[in-house]
Amino acid sequence: MDYSLRILNIVEDTMVDGPGFRTSVYCAGCRHACKGCHNPQSWNFDGGRLMTVGEIMRIVEADPFTRGVTFSGGDPMYQAAGFAELARQIHRRTQKDVWCYTGFVFESLIHDDQRELLAEVDVLVDGPFVLSLRDETLLFRGSSNQRIIDVQTSLYSGQTVLWQPDVDV
């Protein structure tokens, strides 16, 4: 099945949404409505345009130099089944890692319908953006309550394990 996802934008060769050069897929739809959100236009679930997983994969595969793909938004967890399929295809057809940003907290996702996507993600940046905790010095996140989680190690060990950057980050 070729899922369709509501996509606002795809940015190639970015370095702000994870380590190395990345392809960032920005989706439409978010209910968190974080005060101070840097992308409030992404809240509308009817925004952007529909793209199939196949269309997105053509863009991902066209750039052999990116280290990974990042799902952001909006919040990809609202389109979990489609993004899970996209992540499966990325892992199956490339050597790229998959990062995902969400306003949900990891511990709530492991017991929810979004677990299908979580199982396909390598690194999760979790938690809502909190304006009073904003810190521009943090690596790959906007506020100090957000965590960068090594998802596969966390799922395997049964406890939340924070991601450790490589030396080239």
MARTORVO-958595 format. One record per residue (C-alpha): x, y, z; residue in three letters; residue number from 1. Coordinates in nm, 3 decimals. Example, Ala and Ser with C-alpha at 12.3 -4.5 7.8 and 13.67 -1.06 7.14 Angstrom:
REM residues 2
<rec east="1.230" north="-0.450" up="0.780" rest="ala" nr="1"/>
<rec east="1.367" north="-0.106" up="0.714" rest="ser" nr="2"/>
END
This chain:
REM residues 169
<rec east="0.000" north="0.000" up="0.000" rest="met" nr="1"/>
<rec east="0.134" north="0.344" up="-0.093" rest="asp" nr="2"/>
<rec east="0.025" north="0.572" up="0.191" rest="tyr" nr="3"/>
<rec east="-0.041" north="0.940" up="0.131" rest="ser" nr="4"/>
<rec east="0.092" north="1.193" up="0.377" rest="leu" nr="5"/>
<rec east="0.000" north="1.559" up="0.413" rest="arg" nr="6"/>
<rec east="0.333" north="1.738" up="0.358" rest="ile" nr="7"/>
<rec east="0.412" north="2.108" up="0.396" rest="leu" nr="8"/>
<rec east="0.767" north="2.097" up="0.263" rest="asn" nr="9"/>
<rec east="1.069" north="1.879" up="0.204" rest="ile" nr="10"/>
<rec east="1.406" north="2.046" up="0.261" rest="val" nr="11"/>
<rec east="1.715" north="1.876" up="0.126" rest="glu" nr="12"/>
<rec east="2.070" north="1.908" up="0.262" rest="asp" nr="13"/>
<rec east="1.971" north="2.077" up="0.589" rest="thr" nr="14"/>
<rec east="2.188" north="2.053" up="0.900" rest="met" nr="15"/>
<rec east="1.946" north="2.179" up="1.167" rest="val" nr="16"/>
<rec east="1.723" north="1.874" up="1.223" rest="asp" nr="17"/>
<rec east="1.983" north="1.617" up="1.325" rest="gly" nr="18"/>
<rec east="2.347" north="1.534" up="1.258" rest="pro" nr="19"/>
<rec east="2.504" north="1.572" up="0.915" rest="gly" nr="20"/>
<rec east="2.328" north="1.665" up="0.594" rest="phe" nr="21"/>
<rec east="1.966" north="1.553" up="0.609" rest="arg" nr="22"/>
<rec east="1.643" north="1.553" up="0.415" rest="thr" nr="23"/>
<rec east="1.373" north="1.700" up="0.640" rest="ser" nr="24"/>
<rec east="1.010" north="1.613" up="0.574" rest="val" nr="25"/>
<rec east="0.775" north="1.869" up="0.732" rest="tyr" nr="26"/>
<rec east="0.420" north="1.744" up="0.774" rest="cys" nr="27"/>
<rec east="0.093" north="1.927" up="0.829" rest="ala" nr="28"/>
<rec east="-0.110" north="1.889" up="1.145" rest="gly" nr="29"/>
<rec east="-0.041" north="1.952" up="1.510" rest="cys" nr="30"/>
<rec east="-0.267" north="1.991" up="1.814" rest="arg" nr="31"/>
<rec east="0.005" north="2.080" up="2.065" rest="his" nr="32"/>
<rec east="-0.010" north="2.452" up="1.974" rest="ala" nr="33"/>
<rec east="0.308" north="2.528" up="2.168" rest="cys" nr="34"/>
<rec east="0.341" north="2.896" up="2.257" rest="lys" nr="35"/>
<rec east="0.639" north="3.032" up="2.063" rest="gly" nr="36"/>
<rec east="0.633" north="2.748" up="1.806" rest="cys" nr="37"/>
<rec east="0.873" north="2.827" up="1.520" rest="his" nr="38"/>
<rec east="0.635" north="2.668" up="1.267" rest="asn" nr="39"/>
<rec east="0.273" north="2.755" up="1.361" rest="pro" nr="40"/>
<rec east="0.164" north="2.732" up="0.996" rest="gln" nr="41"/>
<rec east="0.216" north="2.356" up="1.037" rest="ser" nr="42"/>
<rec east="-0.074" north="2.325" up="1.282" rest="trp" nr="43"/>
<rec east="-0.340" north="2.308" up="1.009" rest="asn" nr="44"/>
<rec east="-0.422" north="1.945" up="0.929" rest="phe" nr="45"/>
<rec east="-0.545" north="2.051" up="0.583" rest="asp" nr="46"/>
<rec east="-0.226" north="2.242" up="0.499" rest="gly" nr="47"/>
<rec east="0.037" north="2.146" up="0.246" rest="gly" nr="48"/>
<rec east="-0.031" north="1.881" up="-0.015" rest="arg" nr="49"/>
<rec east="-0.079" north="1.508" up="-0.028" rest="leu" nr="50"/>
<rec east="0.230" north="1.311" up="-0.129" rest="met" nr="51"/>
<rec east="0.266" north="0.936" up="-0.149" rest="thr" nr="52"/>
<rec east="0.542" north="0.749" up="0.028" rest="val" nr="53"/>
<rec east="0.673" north="0.662" up="-0.319" rest="gly" nr="54"/>
<rec east="0.697" north="1.030" up="-0.418" rest="glu" nr="55"/>
<rec east="0.882" north="1.115" up="-0.099" rest="ile" nr="56"/>
<rec east="1.117" north="0.819" up="-0.142" rest="met" nr="57"/>
<rec east="1.216" north="0.942" up="-0.487" rest="arg" nr="58"/>
<rec east="1.333" north="1.268" up="-0.327" rest="ile" nr="59"/>
<rec east="1.512" north="1.085" up="-0.043" rest="val" nr="60"/>
<rec east="1.690" north="0.847" up="-0.278" rest="glu" nr="61"/>
<rec east="1.788" north="1.122" up="-0.524" rest="ala" nr="62"/>
<rec east="2.038" north="1.265" up="-0.274" rest="asp" nr="63"/>
<rec east="2.307" north="1.005" up="-0.199" rest="pro" nr="64"/>
<rec east="2.504" north="1.243" up="0.023" rest="phe" nr="65"/>
<rec east="2.256" north="1.289" up="0.310" rest="thr" nr="66"/>
<rec east="2.318" north="1.100" up="0.630" rest="arg" nr="67"/>
<rec east="1.954" north="1.074" up="0.725" rest="gly" nr="68"/>
<rec east="1.594" north="1.180" up="0.703" rest="val" nr="69"/>
<rec east="1.410" north="1.381" up="0.967" rest="thr" nr="70"/>
<rec east="1.034" north="1.386" up="1.015" rest="phe" nr="71"/>
<rec east="0.908" north="1.711" up="1.165" rest="ser" nr="72"/>
<rec east="0.603" north="1.922" up="1.141" rest="gly" nr="73"/>
<rec east="0.346" north="1.967" up="1.252" rest="gly" nr="74"/>
<rec east="0.372" north="1.640" up="1.436" rest="asp" nr="75"/>
<rec east="0.438" north="1.321" up="1.239" rest="pro" nr="76"/>
<rec east="0.273" north="1.113" up="1.514" rest="met" nr="77"/>
<rec east="-0.066" north="1.233" up="1.386" rest="tyr" nr="78"/>
<rec east="0.011" north="1.050" up="1.060" rest="gln" nr="79"/>
<rec east="0.190" north="0.760" up="1.229" rest="ala" nr="80"/>
<rec east="0.093" north="0.478" up="0.989" rest="ala" nr="81"/>
<rec east="0.211" north="0.665" up="0.680" rest="gly" nr="82"/>
<rec east="0.533" north="0.786" up="0.840" rest="phe" nr="83"/>
<rec east="0.599" north="0.433" up="0.971" rest="ala" nr="84"/>
<rec east="0.578" north="0.306" up="0.614" rest="glu" nr="85"/>
<rec east="0.806" north="0.585" up="0.494" rest="leu" nr="86"/>
<rec east="1.061" north="0.500" up="0.765" rest="ala" nr="87"/>
<rec east="1.045" north="0.130" up="0.671" rest="arg" nr="88"/>
<rec east="1.115" north="0.217" up="0.309" rest="gln" nr="89"/>
<rec east="1.404" north="0.445" up="0.406" rest="ile" nr="90"/>
<rec east="1.563" north="0.169" up="0.613" rest="his" nr="91"/>
<rec east="1.496" north="-0.097" up="0.351" rest="arg" nr="92"/>
<rec east="1.622" north="0.100" up="0.051" rest="arg" nr="93"/>
<rec east="1.895" north="0.330" up="0.190" rest="thr" nr="94"/>
<rec east="2.162" north="0.347" up="0.458" rest="gln" nr="95"/>
<rec east="2.009" north="0.662" up="0.609" rest="lys" nr="96"/>
<rec east="1.897" north="0.701" up="0.968" rest="asp" nr="97"/>
<rec east="1.552" north="0.833" up="1.064" rest="val" nr="98"/>
<rec east="1.491" north="1.106" up="1.320" rest="trp" nr="99"/>
<rec east="1.147" north="1.221" up="1.431" rest="cys" nr="100"/>
<rec east="1.035" north="1.532" up="1.622" rest="tyr" nr="101"/>
<rec east="0.717" north="1.511" up="1.827" rest="thr" nr="102"/>
<rec east="0.538" north="1.710" up="2.094" rest="gly" nr="103"/>
<rec east="0.439" north="1.383" up="2.261" rest="phe" nr="104"/>
<rec east="0.654" north="1.224" up="2.532" rest="val" nr="105"/>
<rec east="0.829" north="0.896" up="2.448" rest="phe" nr="106"/>
<rec east="0.679" north="0.706" up="2.740" rest="glu" nr="107"/>
<rec east="0.325" north="0.782" up="2.622" rest="ser" nr="108"/>
<rec east="0.402" north="0.672" up="2.265" rest="leu" nr="109"/>
<rec east="0.524" north="0.322" up="2.352" rest="ile" nr="110"/>
<rec east="0.175" north="0.227" up="2.472" rest="his" nr="111"/>
<rec east="-0.022" north="0.401" up="2.198" rest="asp" nr="112"/>
<rec east="-0.112" north="0.365" up="1.830" rest="asp" nr="113"/>
<rec east="0.200" north="0.562" up="1.741" rest="gln" nr="114"/>
<rec east="0.422" north="0.273" up="1.851" rest="arg" nr="115"/>
<rec east="0.429" north="0.149" up="1.489" rest="glu" nr="116"/>
<rec east="0.613" north="0.465" up="1.387" rest="leu" nr="117"/>
<rec east="0.825" north="0.464" up="1.701" rest="leu" nr="118"/>
<rec east="0.947" north="0.113" up="1.616" rest="ala" nr="119"/>
<rec east="1.083" north="0.245" up="1.284" rest="glu" nr="120"/>
<rec east="1.256" north="0.557" up="1.421" rest="val" nr="121"/>
<rec east="1.623" north="0.564" up="1.518" rest="asp" nr="122"/>
<rec east="1.618" north="0.888" up="1.720" rest="val" nr="123"/>
<rec east="1.322" north="1.075" up="1.868" rest="leu" nr="124"/>
<rec east="1.322" north="1.435" up="1.988" rest="val" nr="125"/>
<rec east="1.027" north="1.433" up="2.227" rest="asp" nr="126"/>
<rec east="0.817" north="1.673" up="2.426" rest="gly" nr="127"/>
<rec east="0.642" north="2.000" up="2.353" rest="pro" nr="128"/>
<rec east="0.837" north="2.319" up="2.297" rest="phe" nr="129"/>
<rec east="0.814" north="2.523" up="2.619" rest="val" nr="130"/>
<rec east="0.888" north="2.890" up="2.561" rest="leu" nr="131"/>
<rec east="1.000" north="2.954" up="2.921" rest="ser" nr="132"/>
<rec east="1.256" north="2.670" up="2.881" rest="leu" nr="133"/>
<rec east="1.385" north="2.790" up="2.542" rest="arg" nr="134"/>
<rec east="1.760" north="2.746" up="2.508" rest="asp" nr="135"/>
<rec east="1.931" north="2.826" up="2.180" rest="glu" nr="136"/>
<rec east="2.250" north="2.650" up="2.292" rest="thr" nr="137"/>
<rec east="2.087" north="2.306" up="2.295" rest="leu" nr="138"/>
<rec east="2.177" north="2.061" up="2.022" rest="leu" nr="139"/>
<rec east="1.884" north="1.982" up="1.785" rest="phe" nr="140"/>
<rec east="1.607" north="2.098" up="2.019" rest="arg" nr="141"/>
<rec east="1.445" north="2.421" up="2.126" rest="gly" nr="142"/>
<rec east="1.370" north="2.387" up="2.497" rest="ser" nr="143"/>
<rec east="1.540" north="2.207" up="2.784" rest="ser" nr="144"/>
<rec east="1.245" north="1.976" up="2.858" rest="asn" nr="145"/>
<rec east="1.287" north="1.808" up="2.518" rest="gln" nr="146"/>
<rec east="1.499" north="1.495" up="2.503" rest="arg" nr="147"/>
<rec east="1.693" north="1.329" up="2.224" rest="ile" nr="148"/>
<rec east="1.621" north="0.957" up="2.263" rest="ile" nr="149"/>
<rec east="1.793" north="0.654" up="2.115" rest="asp" nr="150"/>
<rec east="1.466" north="0.479" up="2.032" rest="val" nr="151"/>
<rec east="1.588" north="0.134" up="1.937" rest="gln" nr="152"/>
<rec east="1.810" north="0.101" up="2.245" rest="thr" nr="153"/>
<rec east="1.524" north="0.231" up="2.460" rest="ser" nr="154"/>
<rec east="1.272" north="-0.017" up="2.319" rest="leu" nr="155"/>
<rec east="1.520" north="-0.305" up="2.357" rest="tyr" nr="156"/>
<rec east="1.621" north="-0.218" up="2.714" rest="ser" nr="157"/>
<rec east="1.274" north="-0.118" up="2.837" rest="gly" nr="158"/>
<rec east="1.399" north="0.217" up="2.967" rest="gln" nr="159"/>
<rec east="1.447" north="0.558" up="2.811" rest="thr" nr="160"/>
<rec east="1.804" north="0.593" up="2.683" rest="val" nr="161"/>
<rec east="1.928" north="0.930" up="2.564" rest="leu" nr="162"/>
<rec east="2.105" north="0.957" up="2.229" rest="trp" nr="163"/>
<rec east="2.478" north="1.019" up="2.238" rest="gln" nr="164"/>
<rec east="2.620" north="1.223" up="1.947" rest="pro" nr="165"/>
<rec east="2.908" north="1.087" up="1.744" rest="asp" nr="166"/>
<rec east="3.230" north="1.278" up="1.733" rest="val" nr="167"/>
<rec east="3.143" north="1.438" up="1.396" rest="asp" nr="168"/>
<rec east="2.831" north="1.622" up="1.516" rest="val" nr="169"/>
END
